[in-house]
Amino acid sequence: MSDRIIPLVMCGGAGTRLWPLSREGRPKQFIPLFGARSTFQDTLLRVADAGLFARPIVVTGAAYRFMVLEQLAEIGMQADILLEPARRDSGPALAAGAAFARGRDADAVVLALAADHVVGEPQGFVAACEASLGAARAGRIVTFGVRPERPATEYGYISPGEALDGEVRAIARFVEKPDAATAAAYVRDGYLWNSGNFMFRADVLLDEYRQVDPASVDTVERAVAQGERDLAFLNLDNEAFEAATPISIDYAVMEKTARAAVIPVSFGWSDVGSWHAVWELSEKDGQGNAARGPAVFESAHNCNVSSDGAVVALEGVDDLVVVSTQDAVLVSRQHDPGGLKRLVAKLKVAAPKVTEDHLRVHRPWGSYQSLDSGDRHQVKRIVVKAGGRLSLQKHHHRSEHWVVVRGTALVTIDGVEKTVHENESVYIPIGATHRLENPGKITLDLIEVQTGSYLGEDDIIRIEDDYRRS
């Protein structure tokens, strides 16, 4: 048995509670909301002490696999990456991670963490992990219960019971998200916020889950056992995993098991579940205004601005959220996160593209961004990172003209290689088999002009691909 804790980071969610910055194609856990790193990266760095923590396990969806790999590399970490073929909520995802951890170590102690939470005091977080370890090894499923800073209505609550092991307490009661008056009563009575982060022995979690839903546990374990290796990933078996009942781990296990326990913690935790939460965690001016990006305030108070380029100017307003991206602008009230949820639901019908992805679309080799489009043309900016290579491909309905503006491109057209430097161009006829590669040590930037009768991304016929998308 290893003495180290195995972190299990759950990052398959596509939360739109921070729309328009967070979208289906690049959700909030991969976005640098506070500083240069994403919350996913900060979560991993909190469990980077090799003396206490073992190699992490990351559970995510196939759409995010290369984001996970890239962001791991940026912070110099490695992990076992499990890919869900479909979303089944936190219960099956966590069970898959536990089954994989048990395969690494039959007595594994697992620390299950959400990838999109913020912890202001990492040392306090590590201390809580150390304080929970004894109870977890003894067979308890220990959740971190956050001491409330206010009567929040957006969190579930836990009533702690008798003492078990040091600071760890039994759980007397789980309660759902309350109204304001009930939340105030819970705070007075010593209830804790349910953070949704757990520590447990892998075998205990699976046994307790099996007590209430043996079919789902069996099928998840089969999905892990029959998973196929692909590059740096383990693809969970599609048919087996999709057979699991979608359910949260709270409903599946924590509210039913007699082994549930809680440790009260105070380490500056937030699930960053709304723009108001972002404002609470941000630096503010003397009038309570927070800004991420260029912003100017006049007679404005307690406003929250996020802009990826445009200058946002607010005058004579209070308690507003303004989020400006290249293709969408949100203006909202600070204290109505439910309203944003309803708004995004309408947008998924009225303008689904702005909920799915940004104009800049990330790919494992870099990114592309549409700059202009018409009936028979589209102009894109393509960025290829050093050493990156696009698939060998062709198109039935369009030709392409590439102009290099930075770096050096190695272009293959119908088997003939050509090096293209800055301020040089190359033409790819309709139907030609071609490939673009960055052989240099700096980023390759080029402008692509597409011309043809159909310009959709589904007119890419991949012949070979380093990332196995062909």
C-alpha positions in Angstrom: 0.0 0.0 0.0 1.3 3.5 -0.9 1.3 6.1 1.9 0.4 8.8 -0.7 -3.0 10.1 -1.6 -4.1 9.7 -5.3 -5.7 13.0 -6.5 -8.7 12.4 -8.7 -9.5 15.6 -10.6 -13.0 15.8 -12.2 -13.0 18.2 -15.2 -15.6 17.0 -17.7 -18.2 19.7 -17.0 -19.2 22.3 -19.6 -20.6 24.9 -17.2 -22.1 28.0 -18.8 -22.6 29.8 -15.5 -19.7 32.2 -16.5 -21.0 32.7 -20.1 -19.9 34.2 -22.4 -16.3 33.6 -21.2 -17.0 30.0 -20.4 -18.5 27.9 -23.2 -19.1 24.3 -24.2 -15.9 24.1 -26.2 -13.7 25.8 -23.6 -15.4 25.8 -20.1 -14.3 27.7 -17.1 -11.9 25.2 -15.6 -9.6 25.8 -18.5 -9.8 29.6 -18.5 -7.3 31.8 -16.5 -9.9 33.7 -14.4 -7.4 34.9 -11.8 -3.9 35.4 -13.0 -2.0 33.4 -15.6 -3.2 29.9 -14.7 -6.6 28.1 -15.1 -8.4 26.7 -12.1 -7.6 23.2 -13.5 -3.9 24.0 -13.3 -4.2 25.5 -9.8 -6.0 22.5 -8.6 -3.2 20.2 -9.9 -0.5 22.4 -8.4 -2.2 22.1 -4.9 -1.6 18.4 -5.1 1.9 18.5 -6.6 3.8 17.6 -3.3 5.2 14.2 -4.3 5.7 13.4 -0.6 2.0 13.5 0.1 0.3 13.0 -3.3 0.8 10.3 -6.0 0.4 10.8 -9.7 -3.0 12.4 -10.4 -5.9 10.9 -12.3 -8.0 13.2 -14.5 -11.5 12.3 -15.7 -12.7 14.4 -18.6 -14.5 14.3 -21.9 -12.9 13.5 -25.3 -13.5 17.1 -26.4 -11.2 18.4 -23.7 -8.4 15.8 -23.9 -5.9 17.9 -25.7 -6.6 21.0 -23.4 -5.9 18.8 -20.5 -2.7 17.5 -22.0 -1.5 21.0 -23.0 -2.3 22.6 -19.6 -0.6 19.7 -17.8 2.5 20.3 -19.9 2.4 24.1 -19.1 2.8 23.4 -15.4 5.2 20.5 -15.8 2.9 17.8 -14.5 1.7 14.4 -15.8 -1.4 12.4 -15.0 -3.4 9.4 -16.0 -6.2 10.8 -18.2 -9.6 8.9 -18.4 -12.0 9.9 -21.2 -15.7 9.7 -20.6 -17.6 8.7 -23.8 -20.7 10.5 -22.5 -21.6 12.7 -19.5 -23.1 10.7 -16.7 -22.7 13.3 -13.9 -20.3 13.0 -11.0 -21.4 9.5 -9.7 -20.2 7.3 -12.6 -17.2 9.6 -13.3 -16.0 9.4 -9.8 -16.6 5.6 -9.7 -14.5 5.2 -12.8 -11.7 7.2 -11.3 -11.9 5.1 -8.1 -11.9 1.8 -10.1 -8.8 3.0 -12.0 -7.1 4.1 -8.7 -7.8 0.7 -7.1 -6.1 -0.9 -10.1 -3.0 1.1 -9.3 -3.2 0.3 -5.6 -5.7 -2.1 -4.0 -5.8 0.1 -0.8 -5.6 3.4 -2.6 -6.8 6.5 -0.7 -8.3 8.9 -3.3 -8.9 12.7 -3.0 -11.7 13.7 -5.4 -11.5 17.3 -6.5 -13.5 19.5 -8.8 -11.3 21.2 -11.4 -13.1 24.5 -11.3 -12.9 25.5 -7.7 -10.6 28.1 -6.1 -8.7 27.7 -2.9 -7.2 30.9 -1.5 -5.0 29.2 1.1 -3.3 26.2 -0.4 -1.4 25.4 2.8 -4.6 25.2 4.7 -6.0 22.8 2.0 -3.0 20.5 2.3 -3.3 20.6 6.1 -7.0 19.5 5.8 -5.9 16.6 3.5 -3.4 15.4 6.1 -6.0 15.7 8.9 -8.5 13.7 6.9 -6.2 10.9 6.0 -6.6 8.8 9.1 -10.4 8.7 8.9 -10.3 7.9 5.2 -7.9 5.0 5.7 -10.2 3.7 8.5 -13.1 3.5 6.0 -14.8 6.9 6.2 -15.8 8.9 3.1 -14.7 12.4 4.3 -16.1 15.5 2.6 -14.6 19.0 3.1 -17.2 21.1 4.8 -16.5 24.8 4.5 -17.2 27.1 7.4 -19.7 29.6 6.0 -18.6 33.2 5.4 -22.2 34.3 4.7 -25.7 32.7 4.5 -25.3 31.6 0.9 -28.3 30.2 -1.0 -26.2 28.6 -3.8 -24.6 25.8 -1.8 -25.9 22.7 -0.1 -25.3 22.4 3.7 -24.0 19.8 6.1 -24.9 19.5 9.8 -21.8 18.0 11.6 -22.4 15.3 14.2 -20.2 13.5 16.7 -16.4 13.6 16.7 -14.7 10.7 15.0 -11.0 11.2 14.4 -9.4 14.5 15.4 -11.3 17.2 13.5 -13.3 14.8 11.5 -17.0 14.6 12.5 -19.8 12.3 11.6 -22.5 13.8 9.3 -25.8 14.3 11.0 -27.7 15.7 8.0 -27.3 16.8 4.4 -29.6 19.6 3.2 -30.3 21.0 -0.2 -29.7 24.6 -1.3 -31.9 26.8 1.1 -33.7 30.1 0.8 -32.1 33.1 2.4 -33.9 32.8 5.8 -33.1 29.1 6.1 -29.5 29.7 5.1 -29.1 32.3 7.9 -30.5 29.8 10.3 -28.1 27.1 9.1 -25.2 29.5 9.6 -26.3 30.3 13.2 -26.7 26.6 13.9 -23.1 25.7 12.8 -23.9 24.0 9.5 -21.1 23.8 6.9 -21.1 24.4 3.1 -20.9 21.2 1.1 -17.8 21.7 -1.1 -18.3 18.6 -3.1 -14.6 17.5 -2.5 -14.0 14.1 -0.9 -11.4 11.8 0.5 -12.0 8.0 0.6 -10.5 4.6 0.1 -11.3 3.5 -3.5 -12.7 0.1 -2.4 -14.9 1.7 0.2 -16.5 4.2 -2.2 -17.2 1.5 -4.8 -18.6 -0.9 -2.1 -20.9 1.9 -0.8 -22.0 2.8 -4.3 -22.6 -0.9 -5.1 -25.0 -1.0 -2.1 -27.5 1.4 -3.9 -26.8 0.8 -7.6 -24.8 -2.4 -8.3 -25.6 -2.4 -12.0 -24.0 1.1 -12.5 -20.9 0.2 -10.5 -20.5 -3.1 -12.4 -20.8 -1.4 -15.8 -18.4 1.4 -14.8 -15.8 -1.1 -13.6 -16.2 -2.9 -17.0 -15.8 0.4 -18.8 -12.4 0.9 -17.1 -11.3 -2.7 -17.5 -12.2 -2.7 -21.2 -10.9 0.8 -21.9 -8.6 1.3 -24.8 -5.3 3.2 -24.7 -5.0 6.0 -27.3 -1.9 8.2 -27.2 -1.8 9.5 -23.6 -5.4 8.7 -22.8 -7.6 5.8 -21.6 -10.9 5.7 -23.5 -13.5 4.2 -21.2 -15.5 1.6 -23.0 -18.4 3.4 -24.7 -21.2 0.9 -24.4 -20.4 0.0 -20.8 -20.0 3.5 -19.5 -23.2 4.8 -21.2 -25.2 2.1 -19.4 -24.4 3.7 -16.0 -27.3 5.7 -14.5 -26.5 9.5 -14.6 -26.5 10.7 -11.0 -24.4 13.0 -8.8 -22.2 11.4 -6.2 -24.1 13.2 -3.4 -27.4 11.5 -4.4 -25.8 8.2 -5.3 -23.6 7.7 -2.2 -23.1 10.5 0.3 -26.7 11.0 1.3 -27.2 7.3 1.8 -24.0 5.9 3.2 -23.4 5.4 7.0 -19.7 6.0 6.3 -20.0 9.7 5.5 -18.0 12.1 7.5 -17.0 15.8 7.3 -14.0 17.9 8.3 -14.7 21.6 8.9 -12.3 23.7 6.8 -11.5 27.4 6.2 -9.1 27.8 3.4 -10.7 30.4 1.2 -12.8 28.0 -0.9 -15.2 29.0 -3.7 -16.8 27.0 -6.5 -16.7 30.2 -8.7 -20.3 29.4 -9.7 -21.3 32.8 -10.9 -20.0 36.2 -12.0 -20.8 37.5 -8.6 -18.4 34.9 -7.1 -15.7 36.1 -9.6 -16.3 39.6 -8.3 -16.0 38.5 -4.7 -12.6 36.9 -5.4 -11.3 39.8 -7.5 -9.3 42.9 -6.5 -11.6 46.0 -6.4 -11.2 49.8 -6.5 -12.4 52.1 -3.8 -16.0 52.0 -5.2 -16.1 48.2 -5.2 -15.6 47.8 -9.0 -13.5 44.9 -10.4 -12.1 44.7 -13.9 -10.5 42.0 -15.9 -9.3 43.8 -19.0 -9.7 47.5 -20.0 -12.4 49.3 -18.1 -13.2 52.8 -17.0 -15.7 53.7 -14.2 -17.4 57.0 -13.4 -20.0 57.1 -10.5 -20.3 53.4 -10.7 -20.2 51.1 -7.7 -19.8 47.3 -7.1 -19.6 46.5 -10.8 -17.8 43.6 -12.4 -16.2 43.9 -15.9 -14.5 41.3 -18.0 -13.3 42.2 -21.4 -10.9 40.5 -23.9 -10.0 43.7 -25.7 -12.8 46.3 -26.0 -12.7 49.1 -23.5 -15.8 48.9 -21.3 -16.9 52.3 -19.8 -19.6 52.4 -17.1 -21.2 55.6 -15.8 -23.9 56.1 -13.2 -24.7 52.4 -12.6 -24.4 50.0 -9.7 -24.2 46.2 -9.2 -23.7 45.3 -12.9 -21.9 42.5 -14.6 -20.5 43.4 -18.1 -18.6 40.7 -20.0 -17.4 41.5 -23.4 -16.0 38.9 -25.9 -15.4 39.2 -29.6 -18.8 37.8 -30.5 -21.0 38.3 -27.5 -21.6 40.8 -24.7 -23.4 40.1 -21.4 -25.0 42.8 -19.3 -26.5 41.3 -16.1 -27.3 42.0 -12.5 -24.7 41.0 -9.9 -27.1 39.0 -7.7 -29.2 36.9 -10.1 -27.1 33.8 -11.2 -30.4 32.0 -11.9 -31.2 34.6 -14.5 -28.1 33.9 -16.5 -28.9 30.2 -16.5 -32.3 31.0 -18.0 -30.7 33.4 -20.5 -28.2 30.8 -21.7 -31.0 28.2 -22.1 -32.7 30.7 -24.5 -29.4 31.4 -26.3 -29.0 27.7 -27.0 -32.1 27.9 -29.1 -31.8 31.4 -30.5 -28.0 31.6 -31.1 -26.4 28.3 -30.2 -23.0 29.0 -31.7 -22.2 31.6 -29.0 -22.8 29.0 -26.3 -20.7 26.4 -28.0 -17.4 28.0 -28.8 -15.5 31.3 -29.2 -14.5 32.8 -32.5 -11.0 31.5 -31.6 -11.2 27.7 -31.7 -8.4 25.7 -29.9 -6.9 22.6 -31.5 -4.2 20.3 -30.3 -1.7 21.9 -32.8 -2.7 25.5 -32.0 -5.8 27.5 -32.9 -7.8 29.2 -35.7 -10.1 32.2 -35.7 -12.5 33.4 -38.4 -11.9 37.0 -39.3 -14.3 37.5 -42.2 -16.8 35.4 -44.2 -19.2 35.7 -47.1 -21.1 33.4 -49.5 -18.0 32.0 -51.2 -15.1 33.1 -49.0 -13.8 33.0 -45.5 -10.7 34.5 -44.0 -9.0 32.9 -41.0 -6.0 33.5 -38.7 -4.2 30.2 -38.1 -1.7 29.8 -35.2 0.5 26.7 -35.1 2.6 26.2 -32.0 6.3 25.2 -32.4 6.5 21.5 -33.6 2.7 21.5 -34.3 1.4 19.7 -37.4 -2.1 19.7 -38.9 -3.6 16.5 -40.3 -2.9 15.4 -43.9 -6.2 16.4 -45.5 -8.1 17.5 -48.5 -11.3 19.4 -49.4 -14.0 18.7 -52.0 -15.5 22.2 -52.1 -12.8 24.8 -51.4 -9.3 26.0 -52.3 -7.0 27.8 -49.9 -4.4 30.5 -50.0 -2.0 30.8 -47.1 0.1 33.9 -46.3 2.7 33.5 -43.6 3.0 36.6 -41.3 5.2 35.1 -38.6 7.5 32.1 -38.4 8.2 29.4 -41.0 5.7 26.9 -42.5 6.5 23.5 -44.0 3.7 22.8 -46.5 3.1 19.5 -48.3 0.9 19.6 -51.4 0.3 16.3 -53.2 3.5 14.9 -51.8 5.7 17.9 -52.6 7.2 19.7 -49.7 7.8 23.5 -49.7 9.1 25.9 -47.1 7.2 29.1 -46.8 8.7 32.1 -44.9 7.3 35.4 -43.6 5.6 37.5 -46.3 5.4 34.5 -48.7 2.4 32.6 -49.8 1.2 29.2 -51.1 -1.9 28.1 -53.0 -3.8 24.8 -52.3 -6.2 23.8 -55.1 -9.5 22.1 -54.5 -9.0 18.4 -54.0 -5.2 18.6 -53.3 -3.9 16.5 -50.5 -2.0 18.9 -48.2 -0.5 19.4 -44.8 0.8 22.3 -42.7 3.6 22.0 -40.2 5.6 24.4 -38.0 9.2 23.1 -38.0 10.5 26.1 -36.2 11.0 27.2 -32.5 8.6 30.1 -32.6 4.8 30.2 -33.2 3.7 30.1 -36.8 1.0 32.7 -37.7 -0.6 32.7 -41.1 -3.7 34.2 -42.8 -5.8 31.7 -44.7 -8.2 32.7 -47.5 -10.8 30.1 -48.4 -12.8 30.3 -51.6 -15.4 27.8 -52.7 -19.0 26.7 -52.7 -19.0 25.2 -49.2 -16.7 26.3 -46.3 -17.8 24.2 -43.4 -15.4 22.4 -41.1 -17.0 19.1 -42.1 -15.4 19.5 -45.5 -12.1 18.3 -44.0 -11.2 14.8 -45.1 -8.4 13.7 -42.8 -6.1 11.1 -44.3 -3.4 11.0 -41.6 -3.5 12.7 -38.2 -1.0 12.8 -35.3 -3.9 13.1 -32.9 -5.9 10.2 -34.3 -8.9 12.2 -35.5 -8.9 10.8 -39.0 
